[in-house]
């Protein structure tokens, strides 16, 4: 399951930033991976897998012109995806049955 956060006032030019264990800030760019050759299509074939990154403490979008930022902090490691302009998706995993935390509904993995 993903939590989608959209900030239309932030034009991030296909870039976002994640942390490395809460210490280093790493710039991430859409469809750009320096450590391996791209195995996905830039026409939208493999957007999710090709742009998933770890987030251990925070992720943020930044508009370079206005310096506006959208920051999301977390208390546990999550996966994060940002393959659309001004949008980030945070991957969180829920149990497949009611966990007693006021959700009252099951979540199914496909």
URSUL-V332755 format. One line per field, one symbol per residue. ss: DSSP state (2 for helix, 1 for strand, 0 for the rest). psi: psi as a letter, one per 30 degrees, with the letter a starting at -180 (. if undefined). burial: 1 if it has 16 or more other ideal C-beta (glycine too) atoms within 10 Angstrom, else 0. Layout:
BEGIN
ss=???
psi=???
burial=???
END
This chain:
BEGIN
ss=01111100000000111111000111111001000000000000002222011110011111000000111110000111111100111110000000000000000000
psi=kkjkkkiffjjghgklklljhgekkkkkkkgjjfflkkglkgggeheeefgklkjfelklkkjfefgkkjkkklflklkkkigkkgkkkkjkkllglkgghgegllkkk.
burial=00001010011100011110000000010100000000000000001001101010101111100000010100000101111001111100000000000000000000
END
